[in-house]
Amino acid sequence: MVKSLRGLNILFKVLTFISLFLVTVLVAGDNQRVLDELASPTLTIPLKNALGEEEYSTAIKSGKYRYVGNTKCRLCHRKFFLGRKNDPHDFAMKSLESTGHEDNSRCLTCHSTGHGIETGFVNMQQTPRLANVQCEGCHGPGNIHITLAKDALRNKNKVFVGGGFLAGQDSPDKLKKMCSSCHTKRWDKSYHDLDKAYNRYKKANPNKR
């Protein structure tokens, strides 16, 4: 009996050591990735990368597009809003805060919604409603989409077919560029097959098995 307990105690210590070692390795790896990222050239705003310089500049300078936050989206897209609650994108700011770089503009480009664009995320004090990677983080400003939807509700002769986004469902190539702007080779732990991940995120709950 005593020998058995001693054996279990030794096994427990070995497993604990291995677990701590693996955690240390993973944390060190993540820290190195952060350092490598900070030393890299300036990151292009995902929306600009997806649209191209000319289309992006024309759209943003027009003043027509404005970020509204996902609380507006949930009014019509409740299933998608709830389905994203357990998704890593909805914890992007929390993961950034754990590194101590929550005020770093380079990092905020991929950990918030619309950072670097007028009406987009600034910081947690001024624009907490745009923290994390929300719907508009992938589709671009949503105010025109909402205006079109409201107009259709007021006018029974109109059928709302969507639209109004700079990177909507009708532009899969642009959406995929939005994804790959942040999910680079350095940060590819979330997926290794872009097309497969893209199709999964068409669902309300992309993580549902």
N, C-alpha and C positions, 0 to 999 in steps of 0.2 A: 504493500500500500504506500509506504513511504517512498520507495523507489519510483512508483508510478507518479506520485505528486511531484517528485524532483524532476522526473522526465518531462512532465507537463509544464513545469515552471521554466525549464531550459528552453522548451519549444516555444513557449510564450515570449521569452526574451529574444529568441532568434527572430521570430516573426515581427516583433516590435522593431527590432533593429533594421530588418529589411524594409519595413514600411517607412520608417523615418528616412532611410537612405534613399528610397524611391521618391519620397516627397521632396527631399533636398535637391535631388537631381532635376526633378520637374520644375521646381521653383527657380533653380539656377538657370535652367534652359529658358524659362519665360523671361527672367531678368536680362539675359543676354539678348533675347529677341527685341526687348524694349530698347536696350542700348543701341543695337544695330539699326533699329527703326529711326531713332532720334538722330543718328549719324548719317542717315540717308538723305538724298535730295528732297526738297520740299514736295509734299504730296499734293497732287492736283485735286481740286474739289470734284467729288464723284459725278455730280450733275454736269459739270463742265466737260469731264472726260467722256461722259455718255453722249452728250449732244454735239460736242465739237465747239471750238472757240467761237465761231461766227453765230451759230444758232443760240448758243448759251448767252452770249453778250446781248444779242438782239432781244431775247426774251426777258432777261433780267433788267436790262436798261429801260424796257418799255414801261415798267412799273405796274404791269397788269397782274403779276404773280405774287402771292403772299402765303407764307406758312400759317397754318391755323391750329395745328395740334390734333392728336388722334382722338380727343374727346368729342370733336366734331364728327369724326369718321364713324364712331360707334353708334351714332343715331340711326344710321342705315345699315352699317356693316357690323352688327353686334356679334355675330358668330366669329368673324375674323378678329375683331377686337379682343374677345375672350380667348380665342384660340392662340393668340400671341402672348398672353399673359405669362405662360411658362416657357416662352421661347428665349434663347440666349440674347437675342436682339433687345429684348425688353429689360435686360440687366446690363446693357453695355456700359452705362455710366458707373454702375457699382463696381464692375470689373476694372474700370479705369481708375476709380478712386483707390482701389487696393494697391495700385502701383505708385500712387502719389503724383500722378500727372494729370489730374482732373482739370487743371487750368492751362494745360499745354494745348495751344491751338492746333498743332499738328495732329495730336491724338484725338481731339474733339471732332475733327473732320469725319472720323469713322465711328465715333462713340456717341454722337448726338444727331439731331435732325436739322439739316440746313446750315450748319456752322460755316461761317465764311461768306454766307450769302445774306443780303439785306432781308430782314424779317425772320431770319433763321436763328438757331440757338446761339446765345452769347455766353451765358454762364448760369449757374444754378440760382443765383440771386435774382437775376433779371428775367430769365426765360426758362424756369423749371418745367413748364408745360411742354417743352421741346427736347427734354432730356431723353437719352436712349435713342435707338434706331427705330423710329415709328414708321407708319405707312408712308408718310411724305419723305422719309429718309431714302426710300427707294423710288417713289413715283414723282418726287418733286412737289412744289407748292400745290396745295389742294383747294385754294379759294375759288377758282373758276369751276372746278368739278362740282363743288357744293352749290354754286350759283346756278349752274345748268340743272342740277337735280331739283332745286327749289322751284325753278321756273317751270319745270315739267309737272310738278305737283300742283302748281297754281293753274296751269293750263291743261285742261282735260284732253285737248286735241293733240298734245305733244306726248311723245313716248321717249322716255329717257333711256338712251342706249350707252350711257357712260361718257367717257372722254373728259377733256379739260386738263389733262395732265401733260407735263412735258415728257414724262417717261411712263406711259400707261401700258395697259395690257396689250394694246394694239401695236406696241413697239418692243417686242421681245429682245431684239438686238440691243436696244438702249438699256433695257432693264438688266440684261446680263452684264453690260459694261458697268452699270452701277454696282453690281455685285463684285465683279472682279477688280474694281477700283480699290476696294478695301480688303477683300479676301485674296490677297496676293500669296505667293509661294511661302512667304515668311509667316503668314497668318492663315494657313490652310487647314487647321485642325478641324474646322467645322465641316468641311466636305472636301472631297478629292475629285468629284465628278460634277462640274458646274451644271450641265444639262439635267442631271438627275435631281440635284438640289433645287434647281429652278422649278421643275415640275412639282416637286414636293411642296414648295411654297405657294403654289396656286391654291392649295387647300386651306380651309379656315384654320385647321390645326396641323401644321406641318410636321409636328413631332408625334402625332398619333400613329400607333402601329396598327 
